[in-house]
């Protein structure tokens, strides 16, 4: 995962295009789907993960010139949340859930790109995703039990039930966010999707709590970074380095992983859009808090029916 970002990331820094790191970061997420020790299964999982990420991300990139916000942004987020949930659950992908495709659509779709789609960003996004698949095929892992990579494909009733829950929860969180005029609505939608990756009420509460605590800790790290007044090149290198602990702890300690992932995401978005100031940190925190609270409450109401426990090891 780290190599999947560091190689294209360093190339972007060398050619003086650090603003494209946001696209490369989402492309490198494809590496997270390569946990299976068997190469063919790893290729299948990464191909499916890449399909989700590329479809959602490319859709966001192509719609970015229209200035996605409000209800159109929410409608797109609802679609990609439900679609990604169906693919992840039906094929037992890890990481499960819809967070990454949903966030890729929202983040890349709201970047200021002018009147035309960012073709250079699209190239960086697709190239990084394909490079991550290549790395996945070159890597050699130990026994499956050492990595917790057992995949479970869920029956269609469970798959469709959780996809419907994603639709309802993301809609409610987004509608409330629009009503409250929350900036950066993509953070609210992503926050709402986080608890649904767990299979029961206790798991959702724990995951939501980790999300909030990790985000706040990440903002603390970010404040320390801002205090140093780093250059764009330094920020680019820092984004690449932050991907290593993010992936290392994502399955083992979700809250700790987010303390690295939060500054990574905010820094990459600031490189892509320098006009975004420190206010984004608080918008991120408030948007996450609103989304997580709505996600936990709405899922408890609309998804009460007993079902098979969803696999752990999800992210987002």
C-alpha positions in Angstrom: 0.0 0.0 0.0 2.8 2.4 0.9 4.8 1.5 -2.3 1.6 1.9 -4.3 1.5 5.6 -3.3 5.2 6.4 -2.8 6.3 5.5 -6.3 3.7 7.6 -8.2 3.7 10.2 -5.5 7.4 10.8 -5.7 7.1 11.0 -9.5 4.4 13.7 -9.1 6.7 15.7 -6.7 9.6 15.4 -9.1 7.7 16.8 -12.0 6.3 19.6 -9.8 2.7 18.4 -9.6 2.0 17.9 -5.9 -1.6 19.0 -6.4 -2.3 15.7 -8.2 -1.5 13.6 -5.0 -5.2 13.6 -4.1 -5.9 11.6 -7.2 -3.0 9.3 -6.6 -4.0 8.6 -3.0 -7.4 7.3 -4.0 -5.8 5.2 -6.7 -3.5 3.7 -4.2 -6.5 2.6 -2.1 -6.8 -0.3 -4.5 -3.8 -1.8 -2.8 -6.0 -2.3 0.4 -8.0 -4.9 -1.4 -5.0 -7.1 -2.0 -4.9 -9.0 1.3 -5.5 -12.5 0.1 -2.3 -14.7 0.0 -3.5 -16.5 -3.1 -2.6 -14.5 -6.2 -5.6 -15.3 -8.3 -8.0 -14.4 -5.5 -6.0 -11.3 -4.8 -6.2 -10.3 -8.4 -10.0 -10.9 -8.4 -10.4 -8.8 -5.2 -8.2 -6.0 -6.4 -9.9 -5.9 -9.8 -13.3 -5.6 -8.1 -11.9 -3.0 -5.7 -10.4 -1.1 -8.6 -13.7 -1.2 -10.5 -15.5 0.3 -7.5 -12.9 3.0 -6.9 -12.3 3.9 -10.6 -16.1 4.1 -11.4 -16.8 6.3 -8.4 -13.7 8.4 -8.7 -13.9 8.9 -12.5 -17.6 9.8 -12.1 -16.6 12.5 -9.5 -13.7 13.8 -11.8 -16.1 14.1 -14.8 -18.7 15.9 -12.7 -16.3 18.2 -10.9 -16.5 21.0 -13.6 -20.2 21.4 -12.7 -19.3 22.3 -9.1 -21.0 19.4 -7.3 -22.7 20.5 -4.0 -25.9 20.1 -2.2 -28.6 17.7 -3.5 -26.7 16.6 -6.7 -23.7 15.7 -4.5 -25.9 13.8 -2.1 -27.7 11.9 -4.9 -24.4 10.8 -6.3 -23.1 9.8 -2.9 -26.2 7.7 -2.2 -25.8 5.8 -5.5 -22.1 5.0 -5.0 -22.7 4.1 -1.3 -25.4 1.5 -2.2 -23.6 0.2 -5.3 -20.3 -0.3 -3.5 -22.0 -1.9 -0.6 -23.6 -4.5 -2.9 -20.3 -5.3 -4.6 -18.3 -5.5 -1.3 -20.8 -7.7 0.5 -21.7 -10.0 -2.4 -18.0 -10.8 -3.1 -16.8 -10.6 0.5 -14.3 -7.9 -0.2 -12.0 -6.6 2.5 -12.0 -3.8 3.4 -15.8 -4.0 3.3 -18.3 -1.3 3.3 -18.7 1.7 1.0 -16.5 4.3 2.6 -13.6 4.6 0.1 -15.7 4.7 -3.2 -18.2 7.1 -1.6 -15.4 9.4 -0.3 -13.5 9.2 -3.6 -16.6 10.4 -5.5 -17.3 13.2 -3.0 -13.7 14.4 -2.6 -12.7 14.3 -6.3 -16.1 15.6 -7.4 -15.8 18.8 -5.3 -12.3 19.8 -6.3 -12.1 23.1 -8.2 -11.0 22.2 -11.7 -12.4 25.0 -13.9 -14.6 24.3 -16.9 -13.0 21.0 -18.0 -12.3 17.7 -16.2 -8.9 17.3 -14.7 -7.4 14.9 -17.3 -4.0 14.9 -15.6 -5.7 14.0 -12.4 -7.6 11.3 -14.1 -4.4 9.8 -15.5 -2.7 9.9 -12.1 -5.8 8.2 -10.5 -6.0 5.4 -13.1 -2.3 4.9 -13.4 -1.8 4.6 -9.6 -4.7 2.1 -9.3 -3.2 -0.1 -12.1 0.2 0.1 -10.5 -1.3 -1.0 -7.2 -2.8 -4.1 -8.9 0.6 -4.9 -10.4 2.3 -4.6 -7.0 -0.4 -6.9 -5.6 0.6 -9.6 -8.1 4.3 -9.2 -7.3 3.8 -9.4 -3.5 4.1 -12.7 -1.7 2.2 -13.3 1.6 2.3 -15.9 4.3 -0.6 -18.2 5.4 -4.1 -16.6 5.3 -4.6 -17.0 9.0 -1.7 -14.6 9.7 -3.5 -11.8 7.8 -7.2 -12.3 8.7 -8.2 -12.4 5.0 -10.9 -14.9 5.0 -13.7 -13.6 2.8 -17.4 -14.4 3.2 -19.9 -13.7 0.4 -23.3 -12.8 2.0 -26.6 -13.9 0.6 -28.6 -11.5 -1.5 -31.3 -10.6 1.2 -28.5 -9.5 3.5 -26.7 -7.7 0.7 -29.7 -5.8 -0.4 -30.8 -5.0 3.2 -27.5 -3.3 4.0 -27.4 -1.5 0.7 -30.9 -0.1 1.5 -29.6 0.9 4.9 -26.7 2.8 3.2 -29.3 4.7 1.0 -31.4 5.7 4.0 -28.5 6.7 6.3 -26.5 8.6 3.7 -29.7 10.4 2.6 -30.7 11.4 6.1 -27.2 12.6 7.1 -26.8 14.5 3.8 -30.2 16.1 4.1 -29.6 17.2 7.6 -26.2 18.5 6.5 -27.7 20.5 3.7 -30.4 21.9 6.0 -27.6 23.0 8.5 -25.6 24.4 5.5 -22.6 22.2 6.4 -19.5 22.9 4.3 -17.8 19.9 2.6 -20.9 17.6 2.6 -18.7 14.7 1.5 -17.3 14.5 5.0 -20.9 14.1 6.4 -21.8 11.4 4.0 -18.5 9.5 4.6 -19.0 9.8 8.4 -22.5 8.4 8.1 -21.2 5.4 6.1 -18.6 4.5 8.7 -20.7 2.8 11.4 -22.5 0.6 8.8 -19.3 -1.3 8.2 -19.9 -3.1 11.5 -22.6 -5.8 11.7 -24.4 -4.9 14.9 -25.3 -1.9 17.2 -22.4 -2.4 19.5 -19.9 -2.6 16.6 -21.4 0.5 15.0 -21.1 2.5 18.2 -17.5 1.4 18.6 -16.6 2.1 15.0 -18.3 5.5 15.2 -16.5 6.3 18.4 -13.2 5.4 16.8 -14.0 7.6 13.9 -14.6 10.6 16.0 -11.6 10.0 18.3 -9.3 9.3 15.4 -10.4 12.4 13.5 -9.9 14.6 16.5 -6.5 13.1 17.1 -5.6 13.6 13.5 -6.6 17.2 13.6 -4.2 17.6 16.6 -1.4 16.1 14.5 -2.4 18.5 11.7 -2.1 21.5 13.9 1.4 20.5 14.8 2.2 20.2 11.1 0.8 23.6 10.3 2.9 25.1 13.2 6.1 24.1 11.3 5.0 26.0 8.1 6.1 23.2 5.7 6.6 23.7 2.0 4.5 21.9 -0.7 7.2 19.3 -1.3 7.5 18.6 2.4 3.7 18.2 2.6 3.8 15.8 -0.4 6.4 13.6 1.3 4.5 13.7 4.5 1.3 12.5 2.7 3.2 9.6 1.3 4.7 8.7 4.7 1.3 8.9 6.4 0.0 6.1 4.2 2.3 3.5 5.7 0.9 3.7 9.3 -2.6 4.2 8.0 -2.6 0.8 6.2 -0.6 -0.8 9.0 -3.2 0.0 11.7 -6.4 0.2 9.7 -7.4 -3.4 10.6 -5.7 -3.6 14.0 -6.7 -0.3 15.5 -9.2 1.8 13.5 -9.0 4.9 15.7 -5.2 5.0 15.6 -5.2 4.5 11.8 -7.5 7.5 11.5 -5.1 9.7 13.4 -2.8 9.3 10.4 -5.5 9.1 7.7 -7.2 12.4 8.7 -4.2 14.7 8.3 -3.3 12.7 5.1 -6.7 13.5 3.5 -6.9 17.1 4.6 -3.3 17.8 3.4 -3.8 16.2 0.0 -7.1 18.2 -0.5 -5.3 21.4 0.5 -2.6 20.7 -2.0 -5.2 20.2 -4.7 -7.1 23.3 -3.5 -4.8 25.8 -1.8 -7.7 28.2 -1.2 -9.0 25.9 1.5 -7.7 27.1 4.8 -7.5 25.9 8.4 -11.3 26.2 8.6 -11.5 22.9 6.7 -10.2 21.1 9.9 -13.3 22.1 11.8 -15.6 21.5 8.9 -14.2 18.0 8.7 -14.6 17.4 12.5 -18.2 18.7 12.6 -19.2 16.9 9.4 -17.8 13.7 10.7 -19.5 14.1 14.0 -22.9 14.8 12.4 -22.5 11.9 9.9 -21.5 9.4 12.6 -24.3 10.3 14.9 -26.9 10.1 12.2 -25.4 6.9 10.9 -25.6 5.1 14.2 -29.1 6.4 15.1 -30.6 5.7 11.6 -29.0 2.3 11.3 -30.5 1.3 14.6 -33.9 2.3 13.5 -34.0 1.0 9.9 -31.8 -2.1 10.1 -33.1 -4.0 13.1 -33.7 -7.4 11.5 -31.3 -10.1 12.8 -28.8 -11.1 10.2 -25.4 -12.8 9.8 -22.6 -10.9 11.4 -20.7 -9.0 8.8 -17.0 -9.6 8.5 -14.6 -7.5 10.5 -11.5 -5.9 9.1 -13.5 -3.2 7.3 -12.4 0.4 7.1 -13.9 3.8 6.6 
